[in-house]
Amino acid sequence: MSDDRLRQLTSLGEDLCILEDDIRKMEAMLNAKKNQAKQLSEVKIPDIMVDIGMSEFRLTSGYKLKVNPVLAVTLPKDRVDKAEEWLEDNGHAGMVKNVVEVYIPKTADASVRVRLSEYLDSMKLDYQEKKSIHYQTLNAWGRSMDSEGEVIPEDIFNVYRSYATKIEG
């Protein structure tokens, strides 16, 4: 092994260490900037605009700030049965879907998937069955309920309300 190659390896290794350190610092700075932007977009600007009764504001630079409400609804896994009962009782049946996950080994014959619904138990495949509501379906339902002035039961669903500032230019 030549001294030249060792010096080259040392130099490249040092360059890599410096670059990795620069990347970590830049990612930390980017995360800090994202947090600052989020605070302005979701808290400070909406607070002032809601307080003075505005939903849009044009800056002297020509950009327009528009504050939009955000509504996100989630359903904890341990409340799916309670949610299904409430939804059925309140005219929203059909949102909850039954999901069956089946773990088919790579070595299984392809025809297993075709016959799966008939033979699932007899084939003794490892499977799970669960109920769920797709997150997009749940959020669309939540926005619809909110726009109609309907109450979303927060003892069943997690409801997050906020604002987001959109910049148009």
BELVENZI-V325766 format. One record per residue. N is the residue number from 1. RES is the residue in one small letter. PSI is psi in degrees with one decimal (999 if undefined). NEAR is the number of other ideal C-beta (glycine too) atoms within 10 Angstrom. D_FIRST is the distance of its C-alpha to the first C-alpha in Angstrom with 2 decimals. Layout:
<<N & RES & PSI & NEAR & D_FIRST> <N & RES & PSI & NEAR & D_FIRST>>
//
This chain:
<<1 & m & 130.9 & 6 & 0.00> <2 & s & 153.7 & 7 & 3.79> <3 & d & -32.3 & 7 & 6.72> <4 & d & -46.2 & 8 & 8.46> <5 & r & -37.9 & 9 & 7.01> <6 & l & -41.9 & 10 & 7.57> <7 & r & -40.9 & 10 & 10.85> <8 & q & -44.8 & 11 & 11.71> <9 & l & -43.3 & 11 & 11.39> <10 & t & -45.6 & 10 & 13.41> <11 & s & -45.5 & 10 & 15.88> <12 & l & -40.0 & 10 & 16.45> <13 & g & -42.7 & 10 & 16.95> <14 & e & -41.8 & 10 & 19.40> <15 & d & -43.8 & 10 & 21.13> <16 & l & -44.2 & 10 & 21.65> <17 & c & -42.6 & 10 & 23.12> <18 & i & -45.2 & 10 & 25.43> <19 & l & -43.9 & 10 & 26.55> <20 & e & -39.5 & 10 & 27.30> <21 & d & -42.3 & 10 & 29.27> <22 & d & -42.7 & 10 & 31.14> <23 & i & -44.8 & 10 & 32.02> <24 & r & -43.5 & 10 & 33.42> <25 & k & -42.2 & 10 & 35.48> <26 & m & -38.3 & 10 & 36.78> <27 & e & -39.2 & 10 & 37.75> <28 & a & -41.0 & 10 & 39.60> <29 & m & -41.6 & 10 & 41.35> <30 & l & -43.9 & 10 & 42.27> <31 & n & -39.8 & 10 & 43.72> <32 & a & -42.3 & 10 & 45.73> <33 & k & -40.6 & 10 & 47.09> <34 & k & -41.4 & 10 & 48.00> <35 & n & -39.5 & 10 & 49.87> <36 & q & -44.2 & 11 & 51.73> <37 & a & -40.8 & 11 & 52.70> <38 & k & -42.0 & 12 & 53.86> <39 & q & -43.2 & 11 & 56.01> <40 & l & -45.3 & 13 & 57.61> <41 & s & -39.7 & 18 & 58.07> <42 & e & -15.5 & 16 & 59.38> <43 & v & -66.5 & 13 & 61.14> <44 & k & -52.2 & 12 & 61.98> <45 & i & -48.5 & 18 & 63.06> <46 & p & -38.3 & 21 & 64.95> <47 & d & -46.4 & 12 & 66.69> <48 & i & -45.1 & 12 & 68.08> <49 & m & -39.4 & 18 & 68.98> <50 & v & -40.7 & 13 & 70.72> <51 & d & -38.0 & 8 & 72.47> <52 & i & 6.6 & 8 & 73.96> <53 & g & 32.9 & 6 & 74.61> <54 & m & 146.7 & 12 & 72.19> <55 & s & -14.1 & 13 & 69.92> <56 & e & 151.1 & 11 & 68.70> <57 & f & 128.3 & 15 & 68.04> <58 & r & 129.3 & 11 & 67.10> <59 & l & 159.5 & 10 & 64.95> <60 & t & -21.7 & 5 & 65.65> <61 & s & -9.8 & 7 & 62.30> <62 & g & -16.4 & 8 & 63.83> <63 & y & 150.7 & 11 & 61.89> <64 & k & 131.7 & 13 & 64.03> <65 & l & 129.9 & 19 & 63.39> <66 & k & 125.2 & 15 & 64.85> <67 & v & 122.7 & 21 & 64.99> <68 & n & 139.9 & 11 & 65.11> <69 & p & 147.9 & 14 & 65.82> <70 & v & 132.4 & 14 & 63.20> <71 & l & 123.6 & 15 & 64.28> <72 & a & 131.1 & 14 & 61.95> <73 & v & 130.5 & 22 & 63.34> <74 & t & 160.3 & 14 & 61.36> <75 & l & 112.3 & 20 & 62.58> <76 & p & 141.8 & 11 & 61.17> <77 & k & -32.8 & 8 & 60.65> <78 & d & -2.4 & 7 & 63.10> <79 & r & 12.5 & 16 & 65.89> <80 & v & -44.5 & 16 & 65.77> <81 & d & -42.0 & 10 & 68.93> <82 & k & -40.3 & 15 & 70.82> <83 & a & -42.5 & 20 & 69.75> <84 & e & -43.5 & 19 & 70.81> <85 & e & -45.5 & 12 & 74.22> <86 & w & -44.2 & 16 & 74.70> <87 & l & -42.9 & 19 & 73.68> <88 & e & -41.6 & 13 & 76.09> <89 & d & -21.1 & 9 & 78.88> <90 & n & 23.7 & 12 & 78.41> <91 & g & 22.0 & 6 & 78.28> <92 & h & 34.7 & 16 & 74.53> <93 & a & 155.5 & 10 & 74.09> <94 & g & -7.6 & 9 & 71.39> <95 & m & -33.3 & 17 & 68.51> <96 & v & 127.6 & 21 & 67.02> <97 & k & 145.5 & 11 & 65.20> <98 & n & 128.8 & 8 & 64.38> <99 & v & 130.3 & 11 & 60.77> <100 & v & 121.6 & 11 & 59.65> <101 & e & 128.1 & 9 & 55.96> <102 & v & 134.1 & 14 & 55.17> <103 & y & 103.4 & 9 & 51.90> <104 & i & 124.9 & 15 & 51.77> <105 & p & 152.6 & 8 & 48.99> <106 & k & -29.1 & 4 & 46.95> <107 & t & -6.7 & 5 & 48.47> <108 & a & 146.1 & 12 & 52.04> <109 & d & 140.8 & 9 & 54.17> <110 & a & -26.5 & 7 & 54.54> <111 & s & -13.8 & 8 & 58.31> <112 & v & -41.8 & 15 & 57.95> <113 & r & -36.5 & 11 & 57.69> <114 & v & -42.8 & 10 & 60.92> <115 & r & 3.2 & 12 & 62.89> <116 & l & -47.6 & 15 & 61.33> <117 & s & -33.0 & 8 & 64.35> <118 & e & -33.5 & 9 & 66.64> <119 & y & 12.4 & 12 & 64.45> <120 & l & -51.6 & 15 & 62.26> <121 & d & -41.8 & 8 & 63.79> <122 & s & -25.6 & 8 & 64.36> <123 & m & -10.5 & 14 & 60.71> <124 & k & 41.5 & 8 & 59.66> <125 & l & 148.7 & 15 & 56.81> <126 & d & 115.4 & 9 & 55.38> <127 & y & 161.6 & 14 & 56.92> <128 & q & 146.1 & 9 & 58.09> <129 & e & 133.9 & 10 & 61.02> <130 & k & 162.1 & 11 & 61.34> <131 & k & 145.4 & 14 & 63.40> <132 & s & 165.5 & 15 & 62.04> <133 & i & 128.2 & 20 & 62.94> <134 & h & 138.1 & 12 & 60.48> <135 & y & -34.2 & 12 & 59.48> <136 & q & -38.6 & 8 & 60.66> <137 & t & -44.9 & 15 & 64.00> <138 & l & -43.1 & 19 & 64.38> <139 & n & -38.4 & 16 & 63.66> <140 & a & -42.5 & 13 & 66.00> <141 & w & -43.9 & 18 & 68.68> <142 & g & -43.3 & 20 & 68.15> <143 & r & -40.3 & 15 & 68.53> <144 & s & -46.8 & 11 & 71.64> <145 & m & -44.5 & 19 & 73.15> <146 & d & -43.5 & 16 & 72.45> <147 & s & -26.8 & 10 & 73.95> <148 & e & 1.4 & 7 & 77.04> <149 & g & 16.0 & 6 & 77.43> <150 & e & 151.4 & 12 & 76.89> <151 & v & 131.7 & 8 & 75.49> <152 & i & 118.2 & 15 & 72.15> <153 & p & 109.0 & 14 & 72.43> <154 & e & -3.5 & 9 & 69.72> <155 & d & -11.1 & 7 & 70.30> <156 & i & -51.0 & 17 & 68.80> <157 & f & 147.3 & 21 & 66.47> <158 & n & 125.8 & 12 & 64.05> <159 & v & 123.1 & 15 & 65.08> <160 & y & 120.9 & 10 & 62.96> <161 & r & 135.7 & 11 & 64.79> <162 & s & -169.1 & 13 & 63.25> <163 & y & 155.7 & 17 & 63.07> <164 & a & 133.7 & 14 & 60.42> <165 & t & 126.7 & 19 & 60.64> <166 & k & 136.3 & 11 & 59.90> <167 & i & 123.8 & 11 & 59.22> <168 & e & 139.1 & 10 & 60.76> <169 & g & 999 & 7 & 60.26>>
//
